[in-house]
Amino acid sequence: MAREEHHPALAPKPSADELVAGIAVGDIPLPDFISMDDTGVRVNVALMDEPAQMQRFVDRVFSAGACFVGLDHDALERLLYAAAPSQAGTGKRPPLRIADALAAFAPERRALYKAAKPIDGGARIEYLFEPARLERVVEMPLFGDPDESGRPVITGYEKQLRMEPTRLDVDEFVAAMWPQGIRSGIDIAAVRAAIASGRVERVVVARRIDPTPGADASVQEQTELLHRDDSPSILPSGKMDLRHFKNHFPQVSAGTCLLQKQPRRLGEPGLDTDGTVLEPELPRDFELEDMAGPGTRVERTAKGEFLVAARGGFLNIDKKTHQISITDKIVNREGISQRTTGDLQLVGDEYEEHGEVQERRQVEGRHMAFHADVFGEIVSSGGNVHLHANLAGGTVRNPGGVTRIDGRISQAVIEARGGELQASHAEGSTLVAGTVRIGRAIACDIVAEEVEVDEALGCTIAARRVRIARCGARRDTETLLTICIPDYAELDKRRAEQEKEVGAIKKRLAGKQQSLDACMAAGEVRNYLAAAKRIHDGGITLNEAQAAQWRQMTQKVAGPLAEIQALRQEIEKLEATLAAPNGQLAEIDAQRKQAGAGIGCEVSQVVGEVAVHTAAIAPGAAVFGAIETAKLKQALRDTRIVRQRLFRATTGSFSWSWKPPAAT
């Protein structure tokens, strides 16, 4: 008997009622925050303590062979992985509806869902969608012989297995993925679209949600004064000065707000596809006090944390420690070059440089310290200059104060006529100062009022006072010492002129005194003056007749008395005039004494050719002060300046003190 041909058609999706009918809800214990009725499945979030409670409930549902029908997947994920809301914030909110109902997930339908495939290390989950067929048992009638009317007679039924087309379900898909560890990041829209298309395709059905990074704590500048202005300065003529920058060392006043701390911002956690929370890296934080150097303070207000200048001064930012300081001293760590600073004209009283001063660069200031080599020009207005390293081919000009160089001086020029030079080693250099104290000098030209050297080789030295521990030649060049003695000729000339003037005044004074003595010696005048003294002192009391006689006597000597008064006034004027030349004589004598004090030379050990001679200079004048520095070498070896040769030898020692001649 022929069987009826079966044309398979798409089986309809099971209704919610059919699914619910297959599960006994009472078999799944419901926690107190879950309610379920005809209107759906709801969650009272106010009764939840933590998301883990919801995770345990969902796992219980899926493990019991059930699934959610009409699932609001976004709402479910928020409950599964978001932080549990507080009782106060949610106590009055209505329960959250997450699904229409719970339904049985039949094993035959669960078998429709295959294993998903993780890719990119589990960052994405792929699923191969293809047409689904569900196995069904169908009873097919068996036909016997026709009846009297000719119709076939059903004699029985035969059960047959048939694969009928069906469709996957989104809610079932979520339940099927849960045991596979795919519990978060499911793209419901992509799953729904793939099911609806009915095509064979591989679709990314879930994605890892990477954590959102936070932001490290930082600072925000509160003033433009933190920035240098390295644009060229403008000359009074309006032209640009390419050698100088406008403001390379900013200054701030007390109370200036420098920085505000921006607190770190925590990142948002992510979710792996298995529901594992992915914590973001903890942003870095710091204490604003770590940036507060000397002269600054940290202030905390309702607006935030601020770094404020506690005093006025120069801004110093240490790039290694990131500390900001406000000091009276300018500190630079980048060196002096056309690229970094240009030439510097410093307005501060103190300056400290940690980088090199390059060749042809100039630094003008007062008290200055340099920790690296100097190849350029240092100009001080009379402060202290300290080079901790070397001076090579450069120049230091300092009219006063102390210039100290710890390293080597080579092929350099130092001019400090009003100050003191302290150095350890110099070679091939010109050194001019008020006082020079140096350890070792080789082939140097040294000019000063006083020179102290531990060892001098092949040098020319001119000074009023010279003390050398060890002295000799270098490469056949002798050491030549010029001891500058005062030339008293000008002083003696001035003294003679003053003495002549004093003699003339004294002669006139003697003549006036002689005339005064003669007037006073006259009988009538002498008697009148004696009587006048007795009357003035009260020794004599005059009656009327005597008073008349006294008036007559006064009239008689009026002329001589007037002459005496005039002579006395002239004598007083001459005595006052005499004070000036006498003062000039005393000053000349003092200059003479001072100019000759302490002049001498002492060489403890001669180890090569050494010559010593004297040269006369004006008292009070700087040693070779009228000669330019560039011409000193030639002037120091000019034989025309020699007044007296004192010593020449290759061994031994030498000691000599000058004795000034008597004033003429």
Secondary structure, 3 states (H helix, E strand, C coil): CCCCCCCCCCCCCCCHHHHHHCCCHHHCCCCCCEEEECCEEEECHHHCCCHHHHHHHHHHHHHCCEEEECCCHHHHHHHHHCCCCCHHHHCCCCCEEEECEEEECCHHHHCCCCCCEEEHHHCEEEEEECCEEEEEEEEEEEECCCCCCCCCCEEEEEEEEEEEEECCCHHHHHHHHHHHCCCCCECHHHHHHHHHHCCCEEEEEEECECCECCECCEEEECCHHHCCEEEEEECCCCCEEEEEEEECCCEECCCCEEEEEECCECCECEECCCCCEECCCCCCCCCHHHHECCCEEEEEECCEEEEEECCCEEEEECCCCCCEEEECEEEECCCECCCCCEEEECCCCEEEECCCECCCCEEEECEEEECCCECCEEEECCCCEEECCCEECCEEECCCCEEEEEEEEECCEEEEEEEEEEEEEEECCEEEEEEEEEEEEECCEEECCEEEEEEEECCEEEECEEEEEEEECECCECEEEEEEEECCHHHHHHHHHHHHHHHHHHHHHHHHHHHHHHHHHCHHHHHHHHHHHHHHHCCCCCCHHHHHHHHHHHHHCHHHHHHHHHHHHHHHHHHHHHHHHHHHHHHHHHHHHHHCCCCEEEEEEECCCEEEEEEEECCCCCCCCCCCHHHHHHHHCCHHHCCEEEEEECCEEEEEECCCCCCC
